[in-house]
Amino acid sequence: MKSVLLLVLPWLISCEIINVTPAPYLVTQVSVITGGGDDYRLGAVEVILLNRAEKEILSLELEFDLYDTSGLAQPRIGENRVKARLLESIPSGAEISLRIVLDSLFSLPPPDTLTLTRFCITGIGYIDGSVWTDRLKQNLIMEDRVTVICHRQ
């Protein structure tokens, strides 16, 4: 009986320690657009985000993996992991569309279909100077591979 308690007790303690706190935002849509627009030439990821915090957001840090349909990084340059920092004012309770420009990641126009995975907001900076972080990526938006059909503009 003692050995069972010794095995279960650390598990119970660790479950309490890694308790996931609700994120101060809600992502309602993630999409990829290609073909050029006002602020991008080859492609971008658009995110619709709702600020659920009681204070204004001034900056966001986010990460995601990006692949072509075969699971390769081509025609990308470098790693599949994309990290971005956006400086964007988002009032409390506001829903806003954000755009992450991908032009510097492609050496050629992207394929018609891309796969995004492990999309996560890892940090938020607020107007009062406070910072919310999710370095352990407990609030993944898209944990599994999700194929996104690119919308040509």
ROSE-4610 file (N, C-alpha, C; in Angstrom, 1 decimal, always signed):
// ROSE-4610
residu = [M/M/M/K/K/K/S/S/S/V/V/V/L/L/L/L/L/L/L/L/L/V/V/V/L/L/L/P/P/P/W/W/W/L/L/L/I/I/I/S/S/S/C/C/C/E/E/E/I/I/I/I/I/I/N/N/N/V/V/V/T/T/T/P/P/P/A/A/A/P/P/P/Y/Y/Y/L/L/L/V/V/V/T/T/T/Q/Q/Q/V/V/V/S/S/S/V/V/V/I/I/I/T/T/T/G/G/G/G/G/G/G/G/G/D/D/D/D/D/D/Y/Y/Y/R/R/R/L/L/L/G/G/G/A/A/A/V/V/V/E/E/E/V/V/V/I/I/I/L/L/L/L/L/L/N/N/N/R/R/R/A/A/A/E/E/E/K/K/K/E/E/E/I/I/I/L/L/L/S/S/S/L/L/L/E/E/E/L/L/L/E/E/E/F/F/F/D/D/D/L/L/L/Y/Y/Y/D/D/D/T/T/T/S/S/S/G/G/G/L/L/L/A/A/A/Q/Q/Q/P/P/P/R/R/R/I/I/I/G/G/G/E/E/E/N/N/N/R/R/R/V/V/V/K/K/K/A/A/A/R/R/R/L/L/L/L/L/L/E/E/E/S/S/S/I/I/I/P/P/P/S/S/S/G/G/G/A/A/A/E/E/E/I/I/I/S/S/S/L/L/L/R/R/R/I/I/I/V/V/V/L/L/L/D/D/D/S/S/S/L/L/L/F/F/F/S/S/S/L/L/L/P/P/P/P/P/P/P/P/P/D/D/D/T/T/T/L/L/L/T/T/T/L/L/L/T/T/T/R/R/R/F/F/F/C/C/C/I/I/I/T/T/T/G/G/G/I/I/I/G/G/G/Y/Y/Y/I/I/I/D/D/D/G/G/G/S/S/S/V/V/V/W/W/W/T/T/T/D/D/D/R/R/R/L/L/L/K/K/K/Q/Q/Q/N/N/N/L/L/L/I/I/I/M/M/M/E/E/E/D/D/D/R/R/R/V/V/V/T/T/T/V/V/V/I/I/I/C/C/C/H/H/H/R/R/R/Q/Q/Q]
num = [1/1/1/2/2/2/3/3/3/4/4/4/5/5/5/6/6/6/7/7/7/8/8/8/9/9/9/10/10/10/11/11/11/12/12/12/13/13/13/14/14/14/15/15/15/16/16/16/17/17/17/18/18/18/19/19/19/20/20/20/21/21/21/22/22/22/23/23/23/24/24/24/25/25/25/26/26/26/27/27/27/28/28/28/29/29/29/30/30/30/31/31/31/32/32/32/33/33/33/34/34/34/35/35/35/36/36/36/37/37/37/38/38/38/39/39/39/40/40/40/41/41/41/42/42/42/43/43/43/44/44/44/45/45/45/46/46/46/47/47/47/48/48/48/49/49/49/50/50/50/51/51/51/52/52/52/53/53/53/54/54/54/55/55/55/56/56/56/57/57/57/58/58/58/59/59/59/60/60/60/61/61/61/62/62/62/63/63/63/64/64/64/65/65/65/66/66/66/67/67/67/68/68/68/69/69/69/70/70/70/71/71/71/72/72/72/73/73/73/74/74/74/75/75/75/76/76/76/77/77/77/78/78/78/79/79/79/80/80/80/81/81/81/82/82/82/83/83/83/84/84/84/85/85/85/86/86/86/87/87/87/88/88/88/89/89/89/90/90/90/91/91/91/92/92/92/93/93/93/94/94/94/95/95/95/96/96/96/97/97/97/98/98/98/99/99/99/100/100/100/101/101/101/102/102/102/103/103/103/104/104/104/105/105/105/106/106/106/107/107/107/108/108/108/109/109/109/110/110/110/111/111/111/112/112/112/113/113/113/114/114/114/115/115/115/116/116/116/117/117/117/118/118/118/119/119/119/120/120/120/121/121/121/122/122/122/123/123/123/124/124/124/125/125/125/126/126/126/127/127/127/128/128/128/129/129/129/130/130/130/131/131/131/132/132/132/133/133/133/134/134/134/135/135/135/136/136/136/137/137/137/138/138/138/139/139/139/140/140/140/141/141/141/142/142/142/143/143/143/144/144/144/145/145/145/146/146/146/147/147/147/148/148/148/149/149/149/150/150/150/151/151/151/152/152/152/153/153/153]
x = [+0.8/+0.0/+0.9/+2.0/+2.9/+3.5/+3.8/+4.4/+3.4/+2.2/+1.1/+1.0/+0.9/+0.8/+2.0/+3.2/+4.4/+4.4/+3.8/+3.7/+2.6/+1.5/+0.4/+0.6/+1.2/+1.3/+2.1/+3.2/+3.9/+3.1/+2.3/+1.4/+0.3/-0.3/-1.3/-0.7/+0.5/+1.1/+1.5/+2.0/+2.3/+1.1/+0.0/-1.3/-1.7/-1.5/-1.9/-0.9/+0.3/+1.4/+1.1/+0.8/+0.7/-0.8/-1.6/-2.9/-3.0/-3.7/-3.8/-4.8/-4.3/-5.1/-5.8/-7.0/-7.6/-6.9/-6.7/-6.0/-6.8/-6.1/-6.8/-7.2/-7.3/-7.7/-8.5/-9.2/-9.8/-9.6/-9.0/-8.7/-9.9/-10.6/-11.8/-11.6/-10.4/-10.1/-8.7/-8.1/-6.7/-6.8/-6.3/-6.4/-5.1/-4.8/-3.6/-4.1/-3.5/-3.9/-2.6/-2.7/-1.6/-1.9/-0.9/-1.2/-1.0/-0.7/-0.4/-1.6/-1.3/-2.3/-1.7/-2.3/-1.8/-0.5/-0.4/+0.8/+1.7/+1.4/+2.2/+2.2/+3.3/+3.5/+3.2/+3.6/+3.5/+2.5/+2.4/+1.5/+1.5/+0.4/+0.2/-0.7/-0.6/-1.5/-2.4/-3.7/-4.6/-5.2/-5.3/-5.8/-6.9/-8.0/-9.0/-9.0/-8.7/-8.5/-9.4/-9.9/-10.8/-9.9/-9.8/-9.1/-10.1/-9.9/-10.8/-10.3/-9.1/-8.5/-9.3/-9.1/-9.7/-8.8/-7.8/-6.9/-6.5/-6.0/-5.6/-4.3/-4.3/-3.1/-2.3/-1.0/-0.1/+0.8/+1.1/+1.9/+1.6/+1.9/+1.7/+2.9/+3.2/+4.3/+3.6/+3.8/+3.1/+4.1/+3.7/+4.5/+3.6/+4.1/+3.4/+4.3/+4.0/+4.7/+4.0/+4.8/+4.2/+4.9/+4.1/+4.6/+3.8/+4.4/+3.6/+2.8/+2.0/+1.2/+2.0/+3.2/+4.0/+4.7/+4.5/+5.1/+6.5/+6.9/+8.3/+8.2/+9.4/+9.4/+9.5/+9.7/+9.9/+8.6/+8.7/+9.9/+10.3/+10.1/+10.5/+12.0/+12.5/+13.9/+14.0/+14.9/+15.1/+14.2/+13.9/+13.1/+11.6/+10.8/+9.4/+8.7/+9.4/+8.8/+8.9/+7.7/+7.6/+7.3/+8.1/+7.9/+7.7/+6.7/+6.4/+6.1/+6.4/+6.0/+5.2/+4.0/+3.1/+2.9/+3.1/+2.7/+1.4/+0.4/-1.0/-1.8/-2.5/-3.4/-4.7/-5.1/-6.4/-7.1/-8.1/-8.8/-9.5/-9.7/-10.4/-11.7/-12.0/-13.3/-13.4/-12.4/-12.4/-11.9/-12.5/-12.1/-11.5/-10.3/-9.5/-8.9/-8.7/-8.1/-6.6/-5.7/-4.3/-3.7/-2.6/-2.0/-0.5/+0.0/+1.4/+2.0/+2.8/+3.3/+4.4/+4.2/+5.2/+6.2/+6.2/+7.0/+8.5/+9.0/+10.5/+10.8/+9.7/+9.9/+9.9/+9.5/+9.3/+10.4/+11.0/+11.9/+11.1/+10.0/+9.1/+7.7/+6.7/+5.3/+4.9/+4.2/+3.8/+2.8/+2.7/+1.8/+0.3/-0.6/-2.0/-2.5/-1.9/-2.3/-1.1/-1.3/-0.3/-0.8/+0.0/-0.4/+0.2/-0.7/-0.3/-0.5/+0.4/+0.3/+0.9/+0.5/+1.0/+1.0/-0.1/-0.3/-0.5/+0.3/+0.2/+0.6/-0.1/+0.3/+1.1/+2.4/+3.3/+3.5/+3.1/+3.2/+2.3/+1.9/+1.0/+1.5/+1.8/+2.2/+1.0/+0.7/-0.4/+0.0/-1.0/-0.8/-0.2/-0.6/-0.1/+1.3/+2.0/+3.3/+3.4/+2.2/+2.2/+2.4/+2.8/+3.0/+2.4/+1.6/+1.1/+2.0/+2.4/+3.2/+2.7/+2.9/+2.6/+3.8/+4.9/+6.1/+6.0/+5.2/+5.0/+4.0/+3.4/+2.5/+1.3/+0.7/-0.4/-1.7/-1.7/-2.9/-2.8/-2.4/-2.3/-3.6/-3.6/-4.9/-5.1/-4.0/-4.1/-2.9/-3.2/-2.2/-1.8/-2.8/-2.5/-2.4/-1.9/-1.8/-3.2/-3.3/-4.5/-4.1/-4.7/-4.4/-5.3/-4.7/-5.5/-5.4/-6.5/-6.5/-6.3/-5.3/-4.9/-6.0/-6.3/-7.2/-6.4/-6.5/-5.7/-6.5/-5.7/-6.4/-5.9]
y = [-1.2/+0.0/+1.3/+1.2/+2.4/+2.7/+1.6/+1.9/+2.5/+2.1/+2.7/+4.2/+4.5/+5.9/+6.8/+6.2/+6.9/+7.1/+6.2/+6.4/+7.4/+7.4/+8.3/+9.7/+9.9/+11.2/+12.1/+11.8/+12.7/+13.0/+12.1/+12.3/+13.4/+13.2/+14.2/+15.6/+15.6/+16.9/+17.6/+16.8/+17.3/+17.8/+17.1/+17.5/+18.9/+19.2/+20.5/+21.5/+21.2/+22.2/+22.6/+21.7/+22.0/+22.3/+22.8/+23.2/+24.3/+24.1/+25.0/+26.2/+27.4/+28.6/+29.0/+29.4/+29.8/+31.0/+30.9/+32.0/+33.3/+34.4/+35.7/+36.2/+35.2/+35.5/+34.3/+34.5/+33.5/+33.6/+32.6/+32.6/+31.9/+32.6/+32.1/+31.6/+32.0/+31.6/+31.7/+30.8/+30.8/+30.5/+31.3/+31.0/+31.5/+30.8/+31.2/+31.9/+33.0/+33.6/+33.7/+33.6/+33.7/+34.5/+34.8/+35.5/+37.0/+37.6/+39.0/+39.8/+40.8/+41.7/+43.1/+43.9/+45.2/+45.2/+44.3/+44.3/+43.1/+42.2/+41.0/+40.7/+40.0/+39.7/+38.2/+37.3/+35.9/+35.2/+35.5/+34.8/+35.4/+35.1/+35.5/+34.6/+34.6/+33.9/+34.9/+34.8/+35.7/+35.0/+35.7/+35.2/+36.2/+35.6/+36.5/+36.2/+37.2/+37.1/+38.0/+37.4/+38.2/+38.4/+39.6/+40.0/+39.8/+38.7/+38.4/+39.0/+39.7/+40.3/+41.6/+42.1/+43.3/+44.5/+44.3/+45.4/+45.3/+46.4/+46.5/+45.8/+45.0/+44.3/+45.3/+45.3/+46.1/+45.3/+44.0/+43.2/+41.7/+40.9/+39.4/+38.7/+37.6/+36.7/+35.4/+34.8/+33.6/+32.7/+31.4/+30.4/+29.5/+28.9/+27.8/+27.1/+25.9/+25.2/+25.3/+25.4/+25.5/+24.5/+23.8/+22.7/+22.8/+22.3/+22.1/+20.7/+20.3/+19.1/+17.8/+17.8/+16.6/+16.6/+17.6/+17.6/+18.2/+18.8/+19.4/+20.9/+21.5/+22.9/+23.6/+22.9/+23.6/+24.2/+25.4/+26.2/+27.2/+26.8/+27.7/+27.8/+28.8/+28.9/+28.7/+27.8/+27.6/+26.6/+26.8/+25.8/+25.9/+24.9/+24.9/+25.8/+26.0/+26.8/+28.2/+28.9/+30.3/+31.0/+32.0/+32.8/+34.2/+34.9/+36.3/+37.1/+38.4/+39.3/+40.4/+40.7/+41.7/+42.8/+44.0/+45.2/+45.7/+45.4/+45.7/+46.1/+47.2/+47.6/+46.9/+46.1/+45.4/+45.8/+46.6/+47.0/+45.7/+45.9/+44.8/+44.5/+43.2/+42.8/+42.9/+43.5/+43.7/+42.4/+42.2/+41.1/+41.8/+41.3/+41.9/+40.9/+41.2/+40.3/+40.8/+39.8/+40.0/+39.3/+39.9/+39.3/+39.1/+37.9/+37.5/+37.3/+38.3/+38.2/+37.1/+36.3/+35.1/+35.3/+36.5/+36.7/+36.3/+36.6/+36.3/+34.8/+34.0/+32.6/+31.8/+32.4/+31.7/+32.2/+31.2/+31.6/+31.6/+30.9/+30.8/+31.0/+31.3/+31.4/+30.1/+30.1/+28.9/+28.1/+26.8/+25.9/+26.3/+25.8/+26.1/+25.6/+24.6/+24.1/+24.0/+24.5/+24.5/+23.9/+23.3/+22.7/+23.5/+23.9/+24.6/+23.7/+23.7/+22.9/+23.6/+23.2/+23.8/+25.3/+25.9/+27.3/+27.7/+28.7/+29.0/+30.5/+31.2/+32.5/+32.3/+32.7/+32.4/+33.6/+34.8/+35.9/+37.1/+37.8/+39.0/+40.1/+41.3/+42.5/+43.4/+43.9/+44.8/+46.2/+47.1/+48.5/+48.9/+48.2/+48.5/+48.0/+47.4/+46.9/+45.4/+44.8/+43.4/+42.5/+41.3/+40.3/+39.0/+38.4/+37.0/+36.1/+35.0/+34.1/+32.7/+31.9/+30.5/+29.8/+29.9/+29.3/+27.7/+27.1/+25.7/+25.3/+26.2/+26.0/+25.2/+25.5/+24.8/+25.1/+26.3/+26.7/+26.7/+25.5/+25.3/+25.5/+26.3/+26.5/+25.3/+24.9/+23.8/+22.8/+21.8/+20.9/+19.9/+19.4/+18.4/+19.1/+18.4/+19.0/+19.3/+20.5/+21.0/+21.5/+20.9/+21.4/+22.6/+23.6/+24.8/+25.1/+25.2/+25.5/+27.0/+27.4/+28.8/+29.6/+30.7/+31.6/+32.6/+32.4/+33.4/+34.7/+35.8/+37.1/+37.8]
z = [+0.0/+0.0/+0.0/+0.7/+0.8/-0.6/-1.3/-2.6/-3.6/-3.5/-4.4/-4.1/-2.8/-2.4/-2.8/-2.7/-3.2/-4.7/-5.5/-6.9/-7.3/-6.6/-6.9/-6.4/-5.2/-4.7/-5.6/-6.1/-7.1/-8.3/-8.8/-9.9/-9.6/-8.4/-7.9/-7.8/-7.2/-7.0/-8.3/-9.3/-10.6/-11.4/-11.2/-11.9/-11.4/-10.1/-9.5/-10.0/-10.1/-10.6/-12.0/-12.9/-14.3/-14.7/-13.7/-14.0/-15.1/-16.1/-17.2/-16.9/-16.9/-16.7/-18.0/-18.0/-19.3/-19.9/-21.2/-21.9/-21.9/-21.9/-21.9/-23.3/-24.2/-25.6/-26.1/-27.2/-27.9/-29.4/-30.0/-31.5/-32.1/-33.0/-33.6/-35.0/-35.6/-37.0/-37.3/-38.0/-38.6/-40.0/-40.9/-42.4/-43.0/-44.2/-45.0/-46.2/-46.6/-47.9/-48.7/-50.0/-50.9/-52.1/-52.9/-54.1/-54.1/-53.0/-53.0/-52.5/-51.7/-51.2/-50.9/-50.1/-49.9/-49.1/-48.1/-47.3/-47.4/-48.4/-48.6/-50.1/-50.5/-51.9/-52.2/-51.3/-51.5/-50.6/-49.4/-48.5/-47.1/-46.4/-45.0/-44.3/-42.9/-42.1/-41.4/-41.5/-40.9/-39.6/-38.5/-37.3/-36.8/-36.4/-35.8/-34.3/-33.5/-32.1/-31.3/-30.2/-29.2/-28.0/-27.5/-26.3/-25.1/-24.3/-23.2/-21.9/-21.9/-20.7/-20.5/-19.3/-18.9/-19.1/-20.0/-20.3/-21.8/-22.3/-23.7/-24.0/-25.1/-25.6/-26.4/-26.3/-27.1/-28.0/-27.6/-28.4/-28.2/-29.2/-29.2/-29.7/-29.1/-29.6/-29.9/-31.1/-31.5/-32.3/-32.4/-33.1/-33.8/-34.9/-35.6/-36.5/-36.9/-37.9/-39.2/-40.3/-41.6/-42.6/-43.3/-44.2/-45.5/-46.6/-47.8/-47.6/-48.6/-48.5/-48.3/-48.7/-48.6/-47.2/-46.4/-45.1/-45.1/-46.2/-46.3/-46.2/-46.0/-45.8/-47.1/-48.2/-49.5/-50.0/-50.6/-51.0/-49.9/-48.7/-47.6/-47.4/-46.8/-46.5/-45.0/-44.5/-43.1/-42.5/-41.2/-40.5/-40.7/-40.3/-40.5/-39.4/-38.3/-37.1/-37.5/-37.4/-37.6/-36.3/-36.0/-34.8/-35.2/-34.6/-35.0/-33.7/-33.8/-32.8/-33.5/-33.0/-33.6/-32.6/-33.1/-32.3/-32.7/-31.9/-32.3/-31.1/-31.1/-30.1/-30.2/-29.1/-29.1/-27.8/-27.9/-26.6/-26.0/-24.7/-23.9/-24.5/-24.8/-25.4/-26.9/-27.5/-29.0/-29.7/-30.9/-31.8/-33.0/-33.4/-34.4/-35.3/-36.6/-37.6/-37.6/-37.4/-37.4/-38.6/-39.2/-40.4/-40.1/-40.3/-40.2/-41.6/-42.1/-43.5/-43.5/-44.5/-44.7/-45.9/-46.5/-47.7/-47.5/-46.4/-46.2/-46.0/-45.9/-45.7/-47.0/-48.1/-49.3/-50.3/-51.0/-52.1/-53.4/-53.5/-54.6/-54.1/-55.0/-54.5/-53.8/-52.7/-52.0/-52.8/-52.4/-53.1/-52.7/-53.4/-53.2/-51.8/-51.3/-50.0/-49.0/-47.9/-46.8/-45.6/-44.7/-43.5/-42.3/-41.4/-40.2/-39.1/-38.1/-36.9/-35.7/-34.5/-33.3/-33.2/-33.6/-33.5/-32.1/-31.6/-30.2/-29.9/-29.1/-28.7/-27.4/-27.5/-26.3/-25.4/-25.8/-25.0/-25.4/-24.4/-24.6/-23.7/-24.3/-23.5/-23.4/-22.2/-22.0/-21.8/-21.9/-21.8/-20.4/-19.4/-18.0/-17.7/-18.7/-18.6/-18.2/-17.8/-17.4/-18.6/-18.4/-19.5/-19.1/-20.1/-19.9/-20.8/-20.3/-21.1/-21.0/-22.1/-22.2/-22.8/-22.1/-22.7/-22.8/-22.0/-22.1/-23.2/-23.8/-24.9/-24.5/-23.3/-22.8/-23.5/-24.2/-24.9/-26.4/-26.9/-28.3/-29.0/-30.1/-30.8/-31.8/-32.4/-33.4/-33.1/-32.3/-31.8/-32.9/-33.6/-34.7/-36.0/-37.0/-38.3/-38.9/-39.4/-40.0/-41.4/-42.4/-43.7/-44.0/-44.5/-44.8/-46.3/-47.0/-48.4/-48.5/-49.2/-49.3/-50.1/-49.7/-50.4/-51.2/-52.5/-53.4/-53.5/-53.4/-53.5/-54.8]
